[in-house]
Amino acid sequence: MNEMHPGSAPTGGPAPAALLAAFAAALADETRAAICMTLLEGRAWTAGELAKITSVAPSTISGHLTRLLDAGICVTERQGRHSYVRIADGATARLLDGLASYAIPDRDAAHAVPVVAAPDPLACARTCYDHFAGRLGMAVTDAMERRGLLRTEDVFELTEAGRAWCDETGISLAGEGRRRLASSCLDWTERRRHLGGLAGARLCARAKDEGWVVRPAGGGRALEVTGSGERAFADLLGLTPESWS
């Protein structure tokens, strides 16, 4: 029987060692490492914003992003007219975080980057199509994840506890064709994914019907959380006004 060299490919494809070397090479650049450190904050960024953060030209950042995309380290998401870059998935984020923790002495937090300013009150609370967005949307999403109601790694999914919570809360999940119960939507102010889908829409509709949120004078997509809304969000998800203000 022929012995296989540790770096050879078992089926004629790229050798495992070559694949590992290519992955490492994608990270072996200070600018690309800075991009990954920025994205580890959990937000998504445009190529132009990443160029400013890393202090390189837009034409240069494009080449670096192509390397990271080709290596499967990052992916792009479209939101409206803009394209955003984020870490590909939770497993990749954990790998990058582990590498950073190993390489950087006394590292105890992700690399801090500035948050792009957005006008209030839209940044505090608003609707994104038919569900919550802004800091309120993220607070609801994070609280549901903490309580085991929602899984947010890779694909958003309601847990069994989440379905039961919706039923107990009076949030109907029946009908509306083939729409997913839970889906993720990239928040353009928070640069993270918030809860969309049928559950997100029905929760938002319930909040509006009950007067937990109202439109401010002048209309638009902004929302204001009322006194009854503060009590409801506290009872249902343990949220305080500081969560979205």
DRENSETOR-272154 format. One record per residue: residue in three letters; x, y, z of N, C-alpha, C in turn. Coordinates in steps of 0.05 Angstrom, whole numbers, always signed. Atoms other than C-alpha are relative to their C-alpha. Example, Ala and Ser with C-alpha at 12.3 -4.5 7.8 and 13.67 -1.06 7.14 Angstrom:
2
<r 'ALA'; <+18; -24; +0>; <+246; -90; +156>; <+18; +24; +0>>
<r 'SER'; <-16; -24; -1>; <+273; -21; +143>; <-15; +22; +14>>
***
This chain:
245
<r 'MET'; <+17; -24; +0>; <+0; +0; +0>; <+18; +25; +0>>
<r 'ASN'; <-16; -24; +1>; <+27; +68; -18>; <-7; +18; +23>>
<r 'GLU'; <+5; -19; -22>; <+35; +116; +39>; <-6; +28; -11>>
<r 'MET'; <+7; -26; +9>; <+3; +184; +30>; <+16; +21; +15>>
<r 'HIS'; <-14; -22; -13>; <+46; +245; +44>; <-20; +18; +15>>
<r 'PRO'; <+19; -17; -15>; <+14; +289; +98>; <-11; +23; -15>>
<r 'GLY'; <+9; -24; +14>; <+9; +347; +50>; <-13; -6; -26>>
<r 'SER'; <+12; +7; +26>; <-20; +309; -9>; <-30; +0; +1>>
<r 'ALA'; <+30; +0; +2>; <-92; +311; -33>; <-10; -28; -4>>
<r 'PRO'; <+10; +27; +2>; <-131; +246; -23>; <-16; -5; -25>>
<r 'THR'; <+18; +5; +23>; <-178; +256; -83>; <+8; +16; -24>>
<r 'GLY'; <-9; -15; +23>; <-137; +296; -132>; <-6; +30; +1>>
<r 'GLY'; <+4; -29; -3>; <-160; +364; -106>; <+23; +13; +14>>
<r 'PRO'; <-22; -13; -14>; <-118; +415; -70>; <+8; -15; +25>>
<r 'ALA'; <-10; +14; -24>; <-74; +385; -16>; <-9; +15; +25>>
<r 'PRO'; <+7; -13; -24>; <-96; +398; +55>; <+20; +21; +9>>
<r 'ALA'; <-20; -19; -8>; <-30; +432; +70>; <-1; +25; -17>>
<r 'ALA'; <+3; -23; +18>; <-40; +477; +9>; <-24; +17; +8>>
<r 'LEU'; <+24; -15; -8>; <-110; +496; +32>; <+6; +16; +26>>
<r 'LEU'; <-7; -14; -24>; <-84; +513; +101>; <+19; +23; -5>>
<r 'ALA'; <-19; -21; +7>; <-27; +553; +72>; <-14; +24; -13>>
<r 'ALA'; <+15; -21; +14>; <-75; +592; +27>; <-17; +16; +20>>
<r 'PHE'; <+16; -13; -20>; <-120; +607; +86>; <+17; +19; +17>>
<r 'ALA'; <-18; -16; -16>; <-62; +631; +128>; <+11; +24; -16>>
<r 'ALA'; <-11; -22; +16>; <-35; +673; +70>; <-20; +22; -3>>
<r 'ALA'; <+21; -21; +1>; <-102; +709; +66>; <+1; +18; +24>>
<r 'LEU'; <-2; -16; -24>; <-91; +732; +137>; <+27; +13; +5>>
<r 'ALA'; <-28; -9; -5>; <-16; +745; +131>; <+6; +27; -12>>
<r 'ASP'; <-4; -28; +9>; <-22; +819; +116>; <-12; +18; +21>>
<r 'GLU'; <+9; -17; -22>; <-29; +875; +166>; <-26; +14; -6>>
<r 'THR'; <+26; -13; +7>; <-85; +910; +128>; <-23; -20; +2>>
<r 'ARG'; <+21; +20; -2>; <-125; +846; +121>; <-5; -8; +29>>
<r 'ALA'; <+4; +7; -28>; <-113; +830; +194>; <-16; +23; +14>>
<r 'ALA'; <+15; -22; -12>; <-138; +900; +212>; <-30; -1; -8>>
<r 'ILE'; <+28; +3; +9>; <-201; +888; +170>; <-14; -21; +17>>
<r 'CYS'; <+12; +21; -16>; <-214; +823; +207>; <-4; +9; +29>>
<r 'MET'; <+4; -10; -27>; <-203; +856; +275>; <-23; +19; +2>>
<r 'THR'; <+22; -18; +1>; <-252; +910; +255>; <-27; -15; -1>>
<r 'LEU'; <+24; +15; +3>; <-304; +860; +233>; <-7; -18; +24>>
<r 'LEU'; <+6; +16; -24>; <-297; +820; +297>; <-17; +14; +20>>
<r 'GLU'; <+19; -15; -17>; <-336; +875; +331>; <-29; -9; -4>>
<r 'GLY'; <+26; +10; +5>; <-396; +841; +300>; <-17; +17; -19>>
<r 'ARG'; <+14; -17; +19>; <-416; +898; +254>; <+9; -5; -28>>
<r 'ALA'; <-8; +2; +28>; <-415; +899; +179>; <+8; +29; -10>>
<r 'TRP'; <-10; -26; +9>; <-379; +955; +141>; <+2; +0; -30>>
<r 'THR'; <-4; -2; +29>; <-376; +981; +70>; <+30; +1; -5>>
<r 'ALA'; <-28; -1; +8>; <-311; +978; +31>; <+12; +27; +5>>
<r 'GLY'; <-10; -27; -5>; <-304; +1053; +36>; <+6; +6; +29>>
<r 'GLU'; <-5; -4; -29>; <-311; +1053; +111>; <+24; -15; +9>>
<r 'LEU'; <-23; +15; -8>; <-260; +998; +118>; <+26; +12; -10>>
<r 'ALA'; <-24; -14; +11>; <-212; +1038; +74>; <+8; +22; +19>>
<r 'LYS'; <-6; -22; -19>; <-218; +1097; +122>; <+11; -11; +26>>
<r 'ILE'; <-9; +12; -25>; <-210; +1053; +184>; <+29; -10; -2>>
<r 'THR'; <-27; +12; +3>; <-148; +1019; +157>; <+20; +19; -13>>
<r 'SER'; <-17; -21; +11>; <-121; +1083; +125>; <+14; -9; -26>>
<r 'VAL'; <-10; +7; +27>; <-112; +1054; +55>; <-19; +10; -21>>
<r 'ALA'; <+16; -11; +22>; <-138; +1076; -13>; <-22; -20; -6>>
<r 'PRO'; <+23; +18; +8>; <-206; +1049; -37>; <+9; -21; -20>>
<r 'SER'; <-9; +20; +20>; <-171; +1015; -95>; <+16; -22; +13>>
<r 'THR'; <-16; +20; -14>; <-124; +980; -47>; <-18; -18; +17>>
<r 'ILE'; <+17; +17; -17>; <-179; +957; +1>; <-15; -20; -17>>
<r 'SER'; <+15; +18; +17>; <-216; +925; -57>; <+16; -26; -4>>
<r 'GLY'; <-16; +24; +4>; <-158; +877; -70>; <+2; -16; +26>>
<r 'HIS'; <-1; +14; -26>; <-152; +860; +4>; <-26; -15; +5>>
<r 'LEU'; <+26; +12; -5>; <-227; +846; +9>; <-4; -24; -19>>
<r 'THR'; <+2; +23; +18>; <-223; +801; -52>; <+14; -24; +10>>
<r 'ARG'; <-15; +22; -12>; <-170; +759; -18>; <-16; -13; +23>>
<r 'LEU'; <+15; +11; -23>; <-213; +752; +45>; <-26; -14; -9>>
<r 'LEU'; <+25; +12; +10>; <-276; +737; +5>; <+7; -27; -14>>
<r 'ASP'; <-7; +24; +14>; <-241; +685; -38>; <+8; -22; +20>>
<r 'ALA'; <-7; +20; -21>; <-214; +651; +25>; <-23; -9; +17>>
<r 'GLY'; <+24; +7; -16>; <-284; +647; +54>; <+0; +12; +28>>
<r 'ILE'; <-1; -13; -26>; <-265; +690; +113>; <-22; +21; +4>>
<r 'CYS'; <+20; -21; +0>; <-313; +745; +95>; <-21; -5; -21>>
<r 'VAL'; <+21; +1; +21>; <-378; +751; +56>; <-12; +28; -2>>
<r 'THR'; <+13; -26; +4>; <-417; +810; +29>; <-30; -3; +3>>
<r 'GLU'; <+29; -1; -2>; <-489; +829; +42>; <-10; +26; -12>>
<r 'ARG'; <+12; -24; +12>; <-533; +877; +3>; <-22; +10; +19>>
<r 'GLN'; <+22; -12; -15>; <-578; +925; +41>; <-6; +27; -14>>
<r 'GLY'; <+6; -24; +16>; <-613; +976; -3>; <+21; +4; -22>>
<r 'ARG'; <-19; -6; +21>; <-562; +1010; -48>; <+29; -7; +8>>
<r 'HIS'; <-27; +4; -10>; <-502; +990; -6>; <+7; -30; +3>>
<r 'SER'; <-10; +26; -5>; <-459; +928; +0>; <+18; +0; +24>>
<r 'TYR'; <-14; +1; -25>; <-431; +909; +68>; <+17; -25; +2>>
<r 'VAL'; <-17; +23; -4>; <-375; +863; +88>; <-2; -9; +29>>
<r 'ARG'; <+0; +11; -27>; <-378; +817; +149>; <+15; -26; +1>>
<r 'ILE'; <-12; +27; -4>; <-345; +755; +178>; <-19; -21; -10>>
<r 'ALA'; <+17; +19; +14>; <-371; +694; +141>; <-20; -14; +18>>
<r 'ASP'; <+18; +15; -18>; <-401; +657; +201>; <+12; -1; +28>>
<r 'GLY'; <-9; +1; -28>; <-395; +643; +275>; <+25; -16; +3>>
<r 'ALA'; <-24; +16; -3>; <-343; +589; +267>; <+25; +15; -9>>
<r 'THR'; <-22; -16; +9>; <-298; +635; +227>; <+7; +22; +20>>
<r 'ALA'; <-5; -21; -20>; <-307; +691; +278>; <+14; -11; +24>>
<r 'ARG'; <-13; +12; -24>; <-288; +644; +335>; <+29; -7; -6>>
<r 'LEU'; <-28; +7; +7>; <-226; +621; +297>; <+17; +26; +0>>
<r 'LEU'; <-15; -25; +1>; <-204; +693; +283>; <+4; +11; +28>>
<r 'ASP'; <-2; -10; -27>; <-218; +713; +355>; <+20; -16; +16>>
<r 'GLY'; <-20; +17; -13>; <-177; +654; +380>; <+28; +6; -8>>
<r 'LEU'; <-26; -8; +11>; <-119; +672; +335>; <+9; +27; +12>>
<r 'ALA'; <-7; -26; -10>; <-121; +744; +358>; <+7; -2; +30>>
<r 'SER'; <-5; +3; -28>; <-124; +724; +431>; <+27; -14; +5>>
<r 'TYR'; <-26; +13; -2>; <-64; +678; +421>; <+23; +19; -7>>
<r 'ALA'; <-22; -17; +10>; <-23; +730; +383>; <+4; +26; +15>>
<r 'ILE'; <-2; -26; -13>; <-39; +792; +424>; <+0; -4; +30>>
<r 'PRO'; <-2; +3; -29>; <-15; +792; +496>; <-21; +16; +15>>
<r 'ASP'; <+19; -14; -17>; <-66; +810; +549>; <-25; +11; -15>>
<r 'ARG'; <+24; -8; +14>; <-122; +816; +498>; <-24; -10; +14>>
<r 'ASP'; <+25; +9; -14>; <-189; +815; +533>; <-25; +11; -13>>
<r 'ALA'; <+24; -11; +13>; <-235; +850; +484>; <+6; +3; -30>>
<r 'ALA'; <-4; -4; +29>; <-246; +856; +409>; <+11; +28; -5>>
<r 'HIS'; <-11; -25; +8>; <-210; +912; +373>; <-23; +21; -3>>
<r 'ALA'; <+21; -20; +1>; <-251; +975; +383>; <+2; +17; -25>>
<r 'VAL'; <+1; -17; +23>; <-273; +1014; +322>; <-23; +20; +3>>
<r 'PRO'; <+21; -20; -3>; <-316; +1077; +316>; <-26; -9; -13>>
<r 'VAL'; <+26; +5; +12>; <-390; +1069; +303>; <-8; +23; -17>>
<r 'VAL'; <+8; -22; +18>; <-415; +1109; +244>; <-25; +13; +12>>
<r 'ALA'; <+22; -15; -13>; <-460; +1164; +270>; <-25; -2; -18>>
<r 'ALA'; <+26; +0; +14>; <-534; +1162; +251>; <-18; +19; +15>>
<r 'PRO'; <+18; -20; -13>; <-588; +1214; +264>; <-20; -13; +19>>
<r 'ASP'; <+21; +8; -17>; <-632; +1204; +324>; <-25; +14; -10>>
<r 'PRO'; <+7; +24; -15>; <-688; +1184; +333>; <+2; -26; -17>>
<r 'LEU'; <-1; +24; +16>; <-678; +1135; +275>; <+20; -20; +11>>
<r 'ALA'; <-19; +19; -11>; <-617; +1105; +309>; <-10; -13; +25>>
<r 'CYS'; <+11; +12; -25>; <-656; +1093; +373>; <-21; -22; -6>>
<r 'ALA'; <+22; +19; +6>; <-718; +1059; +346>; <-14; +8; -26>>
<r 'ARG'; <+13; -5; +25>; <-749; +1052; +277>; <-11; -26; -10>>
<r 'THR'; <+7; +24; +14>; <-782; +1003; +231>; <+18; -4; -23>>
<r 'CYS'; <-14; +8; +24>; <-744; +965; +178>; <-20; -18; -15>>
<r 'TYR'; <+22; +13; +13>; <-799; +945; +130>; <-22; -3; +21>>
<r 'ASP'; <+22; +4; -19>; <-846; +913; +181>; <+10; -10; +27>>
<r 'HIS'; <-10; +9; -25>; <-800; +897; +240>; <+17; +21; +13>>
<r 'PHE'; <-16; -19; -15>; <-759; +933; +293>; <+28; +2; -10>>
<r 'ALA'; <-28; -4; +7>; <-692; +963; +276>; <+12; +22; +19>>
<r 'GLY'; <-13; -19; -18>; <-642; +1010; +308>; <+8; -13; +26>>
<r 'ARG'; <-9; +12; -26>; <-619; +1001; +380>; <-23; -16; +12>>
<r 'LEU'; <+22; +16; -11>; <-689; +977; +399>; <-1; -28; -13>>
<r 'GLY'; <+0; +25; +14>; <-686; +923; +345>; <+22; -18; +10>>
<r 'MET'; <-22; +15; -10>; <-618; +901; +369>; <-4; -9; +28>>
<r 'ALA'; <+5; +7; -28>; <-639; +902; +442>; <-19; -24; +1>>
<r 'VAL'; <+19; +22; +1>; <-698; +857; +426>; <+13; -26; -9>>
<r 'THR'; <-14; +24; +11>; <-655; +809; +385>; <+19; -11; +21>>
<r 'ASP'; <-20; +10; -20>; <-600; +805; +438>; <-14; -12; +24>>
<r 'ALA'; <+15; +10; -23>; <-651; +795; +494>; <-12; -28; -6>>
<r 'MET'; <+11; +26; +8>; <-685; +738; +456>; <+21; -21; -2>>
<r 'GLU'; <-22; +20; +1>; <-618; +705; +444>; <+9; -8; +28>>
<r 'ARG'; <-9; +5; -27>; <-597; +712; +517>; <-20; -19; +15>>
<r 'ARG'; <+21; +16; -13>; <-663; +680; +539>; <-5; -27; -13>>
<r 'GLY'; <+3; +26; +13>; <-655; +621; +492>; <-25; -1; -18>>
<r 'LEU'; <+24; +0; +18>; <-714; +643; +448>; <+8; +0; -29>>
<r 'LEU'; <-8; -4; +27>; <-673; +655; +386>; <+29; -8; -3>>
<r 'ARG'; <-27; +7; +8>; <-611; +625; +354>; <+9; +19; -22>>
<r 'THR'; <-9; -20; +19>; <-570; +677; +316>; <+25; -7; -15>>
<r 'GLU'; <-24; +8; +14>; <-509; +639; +293>; <-6; -10; -28>>
<r 'ASP'; <+5; +8; +28>; <-507; +633; +218>; <-28; +8; -9>>
<r 'VAL'; <+28; -5; +7>; <-582; +627; +204>; <-17; +5; +24>>
<r 'PHE'; <+18; -6; -23>; <-632; +660; +251>; <-22; -22; +1>>
<r 'GLU'; <+20; +20; -3>; <-680; +609; +280>; <-13; +2; +28>>
<r 'LEU'; <+14; +1; -25>; <-733; +609; +334>; <+4; -27; +13>>
<r 'THR'; <-2; +25; -14>; <-722; +556; +387>; <-28; -9; +8>>
<r 'GLU'; <+26; +9; -10>; <-778; +514; +416>; <-10; +18; +22>>
<r 'ALA'; <+7; -19; -21>; <-776; +560; +476>; <-10; +26; -13>>
<r 'GLY'; <+8; -25; +14>; <-782; +619; +427>; <-28; -2; -11>>
<r 'ARG'; <+28; +4; +11>; <-844; +590; +394>; <-20; +1; +23>>
<r 'ALA'; <+18; +0; -23>; <-875; +578; +463>; <-3; +29; +10>>
<r 'TRP'; <+1; -28; -9>; <-857; +649; +483>; <-18; +17; -17>>
<r 'CYS'; <+18; -14; +18>; <-891; +677; +422>; <-29; -6; +5>>
<r 'ASP'; <+27; +8; -6>; <-953; +637; +437>; <-10; +12; +26>>
<r 'GLU'; <+8; -11; -27>; <-954; +659; +510>; <-3; +30; -1>>
<r 'THR'; <+0; -29; +2>; <-942; +731; +489>; <-23; +10; -18>>
<r 'GLY'; <+21; -9; +18>; <-999; +732; +439>; <+10; +8; -27>>
<r 'ILE'; <-12; -6; +26>; <-954; +736; +378>; <-5; -24; -18>>
<r 'SER'; <+8; +22; +17>; <-986; +692; +325>; <+21; -5; -22>>
<r 'LEU'; <-20; +7; +21>; <-938; +655; +279>; <-14; -15; -23>>
<r 'ALA'; <+15; +14; +20>; <-993; +627; +235>; <-1; +15; -27>>
<r 'GLY'; <+5; -11; +27>; <-1000; +639; +160>; <+23; +15; -12>>
<r 'GLU'; <-18; -17; +16>; <-966; +689; +114>; <+18; -16; -18>>
<r 'GLY'; <-14; +14; +21>; <-947; +640; +61>; <+25; -15; +8>>
<r 'ARG'; <-24; +15; -5>; <-876; +613; +59>; <+21; +17; +14>>
<r 'ARG'; <-19; -18; -13>; <-843; +669; +98>; <+13; -15; +24>>
<r 'ARG'; <-14; +13; -22>; <-790; +645; +147>; <-10; +12; +27>>
<r 'LEU'; <+8; -9; -27>; <-809; +649; +221>; <+20; +21; +10>>
<r 'ALA'; <-21; -18; -9>; <-743; +683; +236>; <+20; +3; -22>>
<r 'SER'; <-21; -6; +20>; <-694; +716; +189>; <+17; +23; +11>>
<r 'SER'; <-17; -22; -9>; <-636; +764; +198>; <-1; +22; -21>>
<r 'CYS'; <+0; -24; +17>; <-634; +834; +170>; <+23; +18; +10>>
<r 'LEU'; <-23; -16; -9>; <-571; +876; +171>; <-9; +29; +7>>
<r 'ASP'; <+8; -26; -9>; <-582; +939; +211>; <+20; +21; -9>>
<r 'TRP'; <-19; -18; +12>; <-552; +999; +175>; <+12; +20; +19>>
<r 'THR'; <-12; -17; -20>; <-540; +1039; +238>; <+17; -15; +20>>
<r 'GLU'; <-14; +16; -19>; <-518; +984; +285>; <+21; -18; -13>>
<r 'ARG'; <-18; +17; +16>; <-483; +944; +230>; <+1; -29; +11>>
<r 'ARG'; <+3; +28; -9>; <-507; +879; +262>; <-26; -10; -10>>
<r 'ARG'; <+25; +11; +10>; <-563; +832; +245>; <-21; +0; +22>>
<r 'HIS'; <+22; +0; -19>; <-630; +841; +278>; <-22; -19; -11>>
<r 'LEU'; <+21; +19; +6>; <-693; +798; +279>; <-19; +11; -21>>
<r 'GLY'; <+21; -5; +20>; <-737; +799; +217>; <-18; -24; -2>>
<r 'GLY'; <+18; +23; +4>; <-783; +747; +187>; <-27; +4; +12>>
<r 'LEU'; <+28; -2; -10>; <-853; +731; +210>; <+0; +7; +29>>
<r 'ALA'; <+0; -6; -29>; <-836; +732; +284>; <+7; +29; +5>>
<r 'GLY'; <-7; -28; -3>; <-803; +800; +278>; <-23; +19; -8>>
<r 'ALA'; <+22; -16; +9>; <-861; +828; +239>; <-24; -1; +19>>
<r 'ARG'; <+23; +2; -17>; <-914; +801; +285>; <+5; +13; +28>>
<r 'LEU'; <-6; -13; -25>; <-878; +826; +347>; <-2; +30; -3>>
<r 'CYS'; <+2; -29; +5>; <-873; +896; +317>; <-29; +8; -3>>
<r 'ALA'; <+29; -6; +3>; <-947; +894; +297>; <-14; +0; +27>>
<r 'ARG'; <+13; +1; -26>; <-967; +873; +367>; <+7; +24; +17>>
<r 'ALA'; <-9; -23; -15>; <-926; +929; +397>; <-15; +25; -9>>
<r 'LYS'; <+15; -23; +10>; <-960; +980; +352>; <-29; -1; +8>>
<r 'ASP'; <+29; +3; -7>; <-1030; +952; +364>; <-5; +6; +30>>
<r 'GLU'; <+3; -4; -29>; <-1019; +954; +440>; <+9; +27; +9>>
<r 'GLY'; <-9; -27; -8>; <-990; +1024; +439>; <+26; +0; +14>>
<r 'TRP'; <-26; +0; -13>; <-922; +1002; +463>; <+20; +18; -15>>
<r 'VAL'; <-16; -19; +16>; <-891; +1042; +406>; <-19; +17; -16>>
<r 'VAL'; <+16; -18; +17>; <-918; +1102; +368>; <+18; +15; -19>>
<r 'ARG'; <-15; -17; +18>; <-896; +1144; +310>; <+1; +29; +12>>
<r 'PRO'; <-2; -28; -10>; <-870; +1213; +331>; <-14; +19; -19>>
<r 'ALA'; <+13; -20; +17>; <-902; +1276; +304>; <+17; +3; -25>>
<r 'GLY'; <-14; -3; +25>; <-885; +1283; +231>; <+3; -27; -15>>
<r 'GLY'; <+0; +26; +13>; <-889; +1208; +216>; <+28; -10; -5>>
<r 'GLY'; <-26; +12; +6>; <-832; +1172; +182>; <+2; -28; +12>>
<r 'ARG'; <-5; +27; -9>; <-801; +1106; +203>; <+9; -1; +30>>
<r 'ALA'; <-9; -1; -27>; <-778; +1129; +272>; <-23; -9; +19>>
<r 'LEU'; <+19; +9; -20>; <-812; +1100; +334>; <+7; +12; +27>>
<r 'GLU'; <-4; -8; -28>; <-821; +1124; +405>; <-12; -22; +18>>
<r 'VAL'; <+11; +20; -19>; <-829; +1074; +462>; <-15; +14; +21>>
<r 'THR'; <+17; -13; -19>; <-886; +1094; +507>; <+5; -12; +28>>
<r 'GLY'; <-3; +10; -27>; <-892; +1084; +582>; <-10; -29; +2>>
<r 'SER'; <+10; +28; +0>; <-934; +1021; +571>; <+19; -18; -15>>
<r 'GLY'; <-20; +16; +15>; <-881; +998; +521>; <+24; -6; +18>>
<r 'GLU'; <-23; +5; -19>; <-826; +1006; +573>; <-7; -22; +19>>
<r 'ARG'; <+8; +21; -19>; <-865; +963; +621>; <-2; -27; -14>>
<r 'ALA'; <+3; +25; +15>; <-881; +911; +567>; <+27; -12; -7>>
<r 'PHE'; <-26; +10; +7>; <-809; +905; +543>; <+15; -10; +24>>
<r 'ALA'; <-13; +9; -25>; <-786; +899; +615>; <-11; -27; +8>>
<r 'ASP'; <+13; +25; -8>; <-837; +844; +630>; <+7; -23; -18>>
<r 'LEU'; <-3; +22; +20>; <-827; +805; +566>; <+29; -8; -5>>
<r 'LEU'; <-28; +5; +8>; <-752; +812; +554>; <+20; +11; +19>>
<r 'GLY'; <-19; -10; -20>; <-722; +845; +615>; <+15; +25; -10>>
<r 'LEU'; <-13; -23; +11>; <-705; +908; +575>; <-6; +25; +16>>
<r 'THR'; <+4; -27; -13>; <-696; +978; +604>; <+3; +21; -22>>
<r 'PRO'; <-3; -22; +21>; <-699; +1045; +566>; <+29; +4; -8>>
<r 'GLU'; <-28; -3; +7>; <-623; +1047; +569>; <+8; -18; -23>>
<r 'SER'; <-6; +19; +21>; <-624; +988; +521>; <-2; +12; -28>>
<r 'TRP'; <+4; -11; +27>; <-648; +1031; +463>; <+4; +30; -1>>
<r 'SER'; <-3; -29; +0>; <-636; +1103; +484>; <+29; +8; -7>>
***
